[in-house]
Amino acid sequence: MGLLAFSINVTLDGCVDHTEGIADDETHAFFTGLMDDAAAMLWGRVTYEMMESYWPAVARGAKEAPPAIRDWAVKLEAKPKYVVSSTRGNFPWTNSHHISGDLRAGVVALKDSILGRVLLGSGKLATELDRLELIDEYNFVVHPRIAGHGPTLYQGGLLRTRRLDLVSAKPLRNGAVAMHYRRA
């Protein structure tokens, strides 16, 4: 059975706006390592559409990008991508699969079918999956910034406090800290 690992960039005040983090080579290398270790990706529709609008073009060389970014795009292109959506049914990006219907049943079936880690990268979806107690691990890259705006991590709230055990914490040269936790 696979593990579901929520992985996201977050500022010190909890902002998960993807434009607020530090997007340098070391941060990209960290997330590339997470993706390399994962068997599949899991996103909500909004995250999928944001990713779909940029990364396939980078992977095929239609958009300029440094070599490390292009390498990441090529790996992402090959990775199985699962998308939770009740409003869209067609996901044409290479290796994309739709999860529809009951959220718990769909994600449990995904975890049961995957050997290894499923990397979850959507904040709103993570809130829903955490409410269902389906997230096994957390990878947060905490950036040394105070954004002062949202969206924020777990903006929709959880039913109760989630206790976590620290697996590792690694400071990055840019001042961010990569933290890996498991559910207690």
C-alpha positions in Angstrom: 0.0 0.0 0.0 1.2 3.5 -0.9 1.8 6.4 1.4 0.2 9.8 0.8 2.8 12.6 1.4 1.6 16.2 1.3 4.4 18.4 0.0 4.2 22.2 -0.3 6.0 25.5 0.0 4.8 27.7 2.8 5.9 31.1 4.2 6.3 31.7 7.9 2.8 33.1 8.2 1.3 30.1 6.4 0.9 31.5 2.9 0.9 28.8 0.2 0.8 31.2 -2.8 3.3 29.5 -5.2 4.7 33.0 -6.1 5.8 33.7 -2.6 8.5 31.1 -2.2 12.1 31.2 -3.2 12.4 29.4 -6.5 16.1 28.7 -6.8 18.2 25.7 -7.8 18.4 24.2 -4.3 14.6 24.4 -3.8 14.0 22.9 -7.2 16.5 20.1 -6.4 14.7 19.4 -3.1 11.3 19.0 -4.8 12.9 17.0 -7.7 14.2 14.6 -5.1 10.7 14.2 -3.6 9.3 13.6 -7.1 12.1 11.1 -7.9 11.2 9.1 -4.8 7.4 9.2 -5.5 5.5 6.7 -7.5 2.8 9.2 -8.5 1.5 12.8 -8.1 -2.0 13.7 -6.7 -3.5 17.1 -7.4 -6.8 18.9 -7.3 -8.2 20.3 -10.6 -6.9 23.9 -9.9 -3.3 22.7 -9.3 -3.5 20.4 -12.2 -4.6 23.2 -14.5 -1.8 25.5 -13.2 0.8 22.8 -13.8 -0.7 21.7 -17.2 -0.5 25.3 -18.4 3.3 25.5 -18.1 5.3 22.3 -17.5 4.4 20.2 -20.6 5.7 23.1 -22.8 8.9 23.2 -20.8 9.3 19.5 -21.1 9.1 19.5 -24.9 11.3 22.6 -25.2 8.6 25.1 -26.3 9.4 27.4 -23.3 12.8 28.6 -22.3 14.1 27.1 -19.0 17.4 26.4 -17.3 18.6 22.8 -17.6 17.6 21.9 -14.0 14.1 23.2 -14.6 13.8 21.4 -17.9 15.0 18.1 -16.3 12.3 18.5 -13.6 9.6 19.1 -16.3 10.7 16.0 -18.3 10.5 13.9 -15.1 7.1 15.3 -14.3 5.9 14.6 -17.8 6.6 10.9 -17.3 5.2 10.6 -13.8 1.7 9.3 -13.3 -0.6 12.2 -12.3 -3.9 11.7 -10.6 -6.5 14.5 -10.5 -9.4 14.9 -8.2 -12.2 16.8 -9.8 -16.0 16.9 -9.8 -16.1 19.6 -12.6 -13.8 18.4 -15.2 -13.4 14.9 -16.7 -10.9 15.2 -19.5 -7.2 15.4 -18.5 -5.1 15.1 -21.6 -1.6 15.8 -20.1 0.6 12.7 -20.5 0.0 10.0 -17.8 -3.0 11.9 -16.2 -5.8 10.0 -14.5 -9.1 11.2 -13.1 -10.4 10.4 -9.6 -14.1 11.1 -9.4 -16.9 10.1 -7.1 -16.4 9.5 -3.4 -13.1 11.2 -2.3 -12.2 8.7 0.4 -12.9 5.7 -1.8 -11.0 7.1 -4.7 -7.9 8.0 -2.7 -7.9 4.8 -0.7 -8.1 2.9 -4.0 -5.1 4.9 -5.3 -3.1 4.3 -2.2 -3.9 0.6 -2.4 -2.8 0.4 -6.1 0.5 2.2 -5.7 3.7 0.8 -4.3 5.5 3.7 -2.8 4.8 7.3 -2.1 2.0 9.4 -3.7 3.0 13.1 -3.6 0.1 15.4 -2.9 0.7 19.0 -3.9 -2.7 20.8 -3.6 -3.5 22.8 -0.5 -7.3 22.7 -0.6 -7.3 19.0 -1.4 -4.8 18.3 1.4 -7.3 19.9 3.9 -10.0 17.6 2.7 -7.7 14.5 2.8 -6.4 15.4 6.2 -10.0 15.7 7.5 -10.4 12.1 6.2 -7.1 11.1 7.9 -5.6 9.9 4.7 -2.3 11.8 4.8 0.6 9.8 6.1 3.6 12.2 5.7 4.2 15.9 5.3 7.0 17.7 3.5 7.0 21.5 4.2 9.6 23.9 2.8 9.2 26.9 5.1 10.4 30.0 3.4 11.8 33.0 5.4 9.1 35.3 4.3 6.0 36.8 5.7 3.5 37.2 2.9 0.7 38.9 4.8 -1.9 37.4 2.5 -3.5 34.1 1.5 -4.2 31.5 0.5 -3.0 29.9 3.7 -2.2 26.4 4.8 -5.3 24.6 6.0 -7.4 27.7 5.5 -10.5 25.6 5.6 -9.6 24.3 9.1 -9.3 20.8 10.5 -11.6 19.1 12.9 -8.8 18.6 15.4 -5.1 19.1 15.9 -2.9 16.8 13.9 0.1 15.5 15.9 3.3 14.9 13.9 6.7 13.3 14.5 9.7 15.0 13.0 11.6 12.8 10.6 14.1 15.3 9.4 14.8 19.1 9.1 17.3 20.5 6.6 18.2 24.1 6.3 18.7 25.4 2.8 21.3 28.0 1.8 18.5 30.4 0.9 17.2 30.5 4.5 14.3 28.1 3.9 14.0 24.9 6.0 12.8 21.6 4.4 10.9 19.6 7.1 9.7 16.0 6.8 7.1 14.8 9.3 5.0 11.6 9.8 1.7 11.3 11.5 2.2 10.5 15.2 
